Amino acid sequence: MSSQNQKNEINRRKFLQNTTLATAGIYLGVLGMPKLFGNVLNDNSSVVAIPDVKLNNGLKMPILGFGTYGLSGEVCQKSVVEAIAAGYRLIDTAKVYGNEVEVGKAIKQSGIDRKQLFVTSKLWVDDAGYENAKKGFEETLRKLQLDYLDLYLIHRPRGDVKGSWKAMEELYKAGKIKAIGISNFDPAQLADLLSYAKVKPVVNQIETHAYYQQTNDYMVLKEHNIQMEAWAPFAEGRNGLFTNETLTQIAKKHSKTTAQVSLRWHFQRGIVAIPRSSQKAHIAENLNIFDFKLDDADMKAIEKLDLNRTQFPEWS
């Protein structure tokens, strides 16, 4: 871990509350249910469940999941096992993360019924194109030790996107993938894909957080009924997000942490978020966002934090 990342983790720990955090999931009775891209669906069972959104093909997807970018080896496997035990059902990985094997092992170790999980992976640029995409997908399935994926995304709009999408459409129609989508596509790139797609993408996973709110993309995706999903919902702590004065004041007001306020902000905008952590306390903390509501003043204050630029220029 870099010194900056260590500093961000330390800053975040300062905001942990001395209250019991949910470790087995959260009880429904969600406050302030947002107007989502899809419909929020509540499980009527007595056990806790993270609220779902309904994608444009009818598939249910948890609105809060567990990201695995930057996790590897035993740390990755342990973190995913702990996330599932805590109540997460959406698990997000990708070929380029280099941890699909560990995620697959964690899923098996968790002992949970595969049907209760929503597993996402992504096609990397090196596997772009019709034939390569099919091979890349089969490699991902093999590493994850799964028979199907719930969601498969084109990770970046590079290479033979048209060929990749055609392959993914065929895999979707064959039942190997329950839903297909994209990641890091801007509105123009999305429009190009929609010009030839026979199956509309259900999700666009893009950088989204308080410092980069993606307002235009938000509206475009709503217009097309494509679910917006946030990677780096905390901006990985860049630009001092965990110690931001506005977020800190809002957190104190609700007796929450800046991380919880950030995730609640995503939730109330109807955006799926996939926070990542290797710390058990943070994994539980990130689930504990459904027992409070940001008011209009809170939302407007956070809106003013938008810098309208990426916090990850090296990835552009």
C-alpha positions as CSV (number, residue, x, y, z in Angstrom):
1,M,0.0,0.0,0.0
2,S,1.4,3.4,-0.9
3,S,2.0,6.0,1.8
4,Q,-0.9,8.1,0.4
5,N,-3.3,5.1,0.6
6,Q,-2.1,4.4,4.1
7,K,-2.9,8.0,5.1
8,N,-6.4,7.7,3.6
9,E,-7.0,4.5,5.5
10,I,-5.9,6.1,8.7
11,N,-8.1,9.1,8.1
12,R,-11.0,6.9,7.5
13,R,-10.5,5.0,10.7
14,K,-10.8,8.2,12.6
15,F,-14.4,8.4,11.6
16,L,-15.4,4.9,12.7
17,Q,-18.3,5.2,15.1
18,N,-18.3,3.5,18.5
19,T,-21.6,1.8,17.6
20,T,-22.4,-1.7,16.6
21,L,-22.2,-2.1,12.9
22,A,-24.3,-4.5,10.9
23,T,-22.4,-7.7,10.3
24,A,-25.1,-10.0,9.0
25,G,-26.8,-7.6,6.6
26,I,-29.3,-4.9,7.1
27,Y,-33.0,-4.9,7.9
28,L,-35.3,-3.5,5.3
29,G,-37.6,-0.6,6.1
30,V,-35.3,1.6,4.0
31,L,-35.6,5.4,4.6
32,G,-36.1,7.7,1.7
33,M,-36.3,5.1,-1.1
34,P,-34.8,6.9,-4.1
35,K,-36.2,7.2,-7.6
36,L,-34.0,4.7,-9.2
37,F,-33.1,4.0,-12.9
38,G,-35.0,0.7,-12.3
39,N,-37.5,-0.3,-9.6
40,V,-36.5,-1.0,-6.0
41,L,-37.6,-4.4,-5.0
42,N,-37.8,-5.5,-1.4
43,D,-37.4,-9.1,-0.3
44,N,-40.3,-10.1,1.9
45,S,-38.2,-12.7,3.8
46,S,-37.5,-12.1,7.4
47,V,-33.7,-12.1,6.7
48,V,-32.0,-8.8,5.8
49,A,-31.4,-7.9,2.2
50,I,-29.7,-5.0,0.4
51,P,-32.4,-3.3,-1.8
52,D,-32.3,-4.3,-5.5
53,V,-32.7,-2.3,-8.7
54,K,-34.5,-3.8,-11.7
55,L,-32.4,-3.7,-14.8
56,N,-33.9,-3.1,-18.3
57,N,-34.0,-6.8,-19.0
58,G,-35.9,-7.6,-15.8
59,L,-32.9,-8.9,-13.8
60,K,-32.6,-7.8,-10.2
61,M,-29.3,-6.3,-9.1
62,P,-28.3,-5.3,-5.6
63,I,-27.8,-1.5,-5.3
64,L,-24.8,-1.9,-3.0
65,G,-22.0,-4.4,-3.8
66,F,-18.4,-5.3,-3.0
67,G,-15.6,-4.2,-5.3
68,T,-12.3,-6.1,-5.6
69,Y,-10.1,-3.8,-7.6
70,G,-6.6,-3.8,-5.9
71,L,-7.2,-6.9,-3.8
72,S,-5.1,-9.9,-4.6
73,G,-4.1,-13.3,-3.2
74,E,-5.2,-14.4,0.3
75,V,-6.3,-10.9,1.2
76,C,-8.7,-10.9,-1.7
77,Q,-10.1,-14.3,-0.9
78,K,-10.5,-13.4,2.8
79,S,-12.1,-10.1,2.1
80,V,-14.7,-11.6,-0.3
81,V,-15.6,-14.3,2.2
82,E,-16.0,-11.6,4.9
83,A,-18.1,-9.5,2.5
84,I,-20.5,-12.3,1.7
85,A,-20.8,-13.2,5.4
86,A,-21.6,-9.5,6.2
87,G,-24.5,-9.5,3.7
88,Y,-23.1,-8.4,0.3
89,R,-24.5,-10.3,-2.6
90,L,-23.1,-8.3,-5.5
91,I,-19.4,-9.2,-6.1
92,D,-17.5,-7.3,-8.8
93,T,-14.3,-8.4,-10.3
94,A,-12.5,-8.2,-13.7
95,K,-9.9,-10.1,-15.7
96,V,-7.4,-7.2,-15.5
97,Y,-7.7,-7.2,-11.7
98,G,-5.9,-10.6,-11.7
99,N,-8.0,-11.9,-8.8
100,E,-10.8,-13.9,-10.5
101,V,-9.3,-17.2,-9.1
102,E,-9.4,-15.9,-5.6
103,V,-12.9,-14.5,-6.0
104,G,-14.0,-17.9,-7.2
105,K,-12.4,-19.6,-4.3
106,A,-14.1,-17.2,-1.9
107,I,-17.5,-17.8,-3.4
108,K,-17.0,-21.6,-2.8
109,Q,-15.7,-21.0,0.7
110,S,-18.6,-18.8,1.6
111,G,-21.0,-21.8,1.3
112,I,-23.8,-19.6,0.1
113,D,-26.1,-20.8,-2.7
114,R,-24.7,-19.5,-6.0
115,K,-28.2,-18.3,-7.0
116,Q,-28.1,-15.8,-4.1
117,L,-25.1,-14.0,-5.5
118,F,-24.8,-11.5,-8.3
119,V,-21.3,-11.9,-9.9
120,T,-19.9,-9.4,-12.3
121,S,-16.7,-9.6,-14.3
122,K,-15.3,-7.7,-17.3
123,L,-13.8,-8.2,-20.7
124,W,-10.4,-6.6,-21.0
125,V,-9.0,-4.7,-24.0
126,D,-6.7,-7.6,-24.9
127,D,-9.7,-9.8,-25.5
128,A,-11.6,-7.4,-27.7
129,G,-13.2,-8.8,-30.9
130,Y,-15.7,-11.6,-31.6
131,E,-13.5,-14.7,-31.2
132,N,-11.3,-13.3,-28.5
133,A,-14.3,-12.1,-26.4
134,K,-15.7,-15.6,-26.4
135,K,-12.4,-17.1,-25.3
136,G,-11.9,-14.4,-22.7
137,F,-15.3,-15.1,-21.3
138,E,-14.7,-18.8,-21.0
139,E,-11.3,-18.1,-19.3
140,T,-13.1,-15.9,-16.7
141,L,-15.7,-18.6,-16.0
142,R,-13.0,-21.2,-15.6
143,K,-11.1,-19.0,-13.1
144,L,-14.2,-18.2,-11.1
145,Q,-15.3,-21.9,-11.2
146,L,-18.8,-20.8,-12.2
147,D,-21.3,-22.0,-14.8
148,Y,-22.6,-18.5,-15.6
149,L,-22.1,-14.8,-14.9
150,D,-24.9,-12.5,-13.7
151,L,-23.3,-9.6,-15.5
152,Y,-20.4,-9.2,-18.0
153,L,-19.1,-5.8,-19.0
154,I,-16.9,-4.5,-21.8
155,H,-14.3,-3.0,-19.5
156,R,-13.2,-0.2,-21.8
157,P,-14.4,1.1,-25.2
158,R,-11.3,0.1,-27.1
159,G,-10.5,-2.3,-29.9
160,D,-13.2,-4.2,-31.7
161,V,-16.1,-3.2,-29.5
162,K,-18.7,-4.2,-32.1
163,G,-17.2,-7.7,-32.4
164,S,-17.0,-8.0,-28.6
165,W,-20.7,-7.0,-28.2
166,K,-21.8,-9.4,-30.8
167,A,-20.1,-12.3,-28.9
168,M,-21.6,-11.1,-25.6
169,E,-25.0,-10.9,-27.1
170,E,-24.7,-14.6,-28.3
171,L,-23.5,-15.6,-24.8
172,Y,-26.4,-13.8,-23.3
173,K,-28.9,-15.4,-25.6
174,A,-27.3,-18.8,-24.8
175,G,-27.9,-18.3,-21.1
176,K,-24.2,-18.1,-20.2
177,I,-24.6,-14.5,-19.0
178,K,-27.8,-13.1,-17.4
179,A,-27.1,-9.6,-18.4
180,I,-24.5,-7.7,-20.5
181,G,-23.2,-4.1,-20.1
182,I,-20.4,-1.7,-20.5
183,S,-17.9,0.2,-18.4
184,N,-16.2,3.6,-19.0
185,F,-18.3,4.5,-22.0
186,D,-19.1,8.2,-22.5
187,P,-22.4,9.2,-24.1
188,A,-21.0,9.4,-27.6
189,Q,-19.5,5.9,-27.3
190,L,-22.7,4.6,-25.8
191,A,-24.7,6.1,-28.8
192,D,-22.4,4.3,-31.2
193,L,-22.9,1.0,-29.5
194,L,-26.7,1.5,-29.4
195,S,-26.6,2.1,-33.2
196,Y,-25.9,-1.6,-33.8
197,A,-26.6,-3.4,-30.6
198,K,-29.4,-6.0,-30.8
199,V,-29.4,-6.2,-26.9
200,K,-29.3,-3.0,-25.0
201,P,-26.6,-2.8,-22.2
202,V,-28.2,-2.9,-18.8
203,V,-25.4,-1.1,-16.9
204,N,-22.6,1.4,-17.5
205,Q,-20.0,1.3,-14.8
206,I,-18.2,4.6,-14.6
207,E,-16.1,6.7,-12.1
208,T,-18.6,8.4,-9.9
209,H,-18.2,10.1,-6.5
210,A,-18.8,13.5,-4.8
211,Y,-15.9,15.1,-6.7
212,Y,-16.9,13.7,-10.1
213,Q,-20.7,13.4,-10.2
214,Q,-21.1,12.7,-13.9
215,T,-24.3,14.7,-14.2
216,N,-24.6,14.6,-18.0
217,D,-23.9,10.8,-18.1
218,Y,-26.4,10.4,-15.2
219,M,-29.2,12.0,-17.3
220,V,-28.2,10.2,-20.5
221,L,-28.3,6.8,-18.8
222,K,-31.6,7.6,-17.2
223,E,-33.0,8.5,-20.6
224,H,-31.9,5.2,-22.1
225,N,-33.0,3.2,-18.9
226,I,-29.4,2.0,-18.4
227,Q,-28.3,1.5,-14.8
228,M,-25.5,3.8,-13.6
229,E,-22.9,2.0,-11.5
230,A,-20.1,3.8,-9.6
231,W,-16.6,2.5,-9.4
232,A,-14.4,4.3,-6.9
233,P,-17.4,5.7,-5.0
234,F,-15.0,7.1,-2.4
235,A,-12.5,8.3,-5.1
236,E,-10.2,6.0,-3.3
237,G,-9.7,8.7,-0.8
238,R,-8.1,11.0,-3.3
239,N,-8.3,14.8,-2.8
240,G,-8.9,14.2,0.9
241,L,-12.4,12.8,0.4
242,F,-12.5,11.0,3.8
243,T,-11.6,14.3,5.6
244,N,-13.6,16.7,3.4
245,E,-15.1,19.3,5.6
246,T,-18.6,19.2,4.0
247,L,-18.8,15.4,4.2
248,T,-17.4,15.5,7.8
249,Q,-20.1,17.9,9.0
250,I,-22.9,15.9,7.3
251,A,-21.5,12.8,8.9
252,K,-21.5,14.3,12.4
253,K,-25.0,15.5,11.9
254,H,-26.2,12.0,11.2
255,S,-23.8,10.2,13.6
256,K,-22.3,8.4,10.6
257,T,-18.9,8.3,8.8
258,T,-17.9,10.2,5.7
259,A,-17.8,6.8,3.9
260,Q,-21.4,6.1,4.9
261,V,-22.5,9.5,3.8
262,S,-20.8,9.0,0.4
263,L,-22.6,5.7,-0.1
264,R,-25.9,7.0,1.1
265,W,-25.5,9.9,-1.5
266,H,-25.1,7.3,-4.3
267,F,-28.1,5.3,-3.0
268,Q,-30.4,8.3,-3.0
269,R,-29.4,9.1,-6.5
270,G,-30.3,5.6,-7.5
271,I,-26.7,4.6,-8.4
272,V,-25.3,1.1,-7.7
273,A,-22.0,1.4,-5.8
274,I,-19.2,-1.1,-5.2
275,P,-17.0,0.0,-2.4
276,R,-13.9,-2.0,-1.7
277,S,-12.1,-2.7,1.5
278,S,-9.8,-5.4,3.1
279,Q,-10.8,-4.2,6.6
280,K,-13.6,-6.2,8.2
281,A,-14.8,-3.1,10.1
282,H,-15.0,-1.1,6.9
283,I,-16.8,-3.9,5.1
284,A,-19.5,-3.9,7.8
285,E,-19.5,-0.1,8.0
286,N,-20.2,0.3,4.3
287,L,-23.4,-1.8,4.7
288,N,-24.8,0.4,7.4
289,I,-26.3,3.2,5.3
290,F,-30.0,2.4,5.2
291,D,-31.1,3.7,8.6
292,F,-30.7,7.4,7.9
293,K,-31.5,9.8,5.1
294,L,-29.7,12.8,3.7
295,D,-32.0,15.8,3.5
296,D,-32.2,18.3,0.7
297,A,-29.7,20.6,2.3
298,D,-27.2,17.6,2.6
299,M,-27.7,16.7,-1.0
300,K,-27.3,20.3,-2.2
301,A,-24.1,20.7,-0.1
302,I,-22.6,17.5,-1.7
303,E,-23.7,18.7,-5.1
304,K,-21.4,21.7,-4.7
305,L,-18.4,19.4,-4.2
306,D,-18.4,18.4,-7.8
307,L,-15.2,19.3,-9.6
308,N,-16.5,17.9,-12.8
309,R,-13.2,16.1,-13.6
310,T,-11.7,12.7,-13.1
311,Q,-9.6,12.0,-10.0
312,F,-7.8,9.3,-11.9
313,P,-6.2,11.0,-14.9
314,E,-3.7,8.2,-15.3
315,W,-6.6,5.9,-16.3
316,S,-8.1,8.2,-18.9
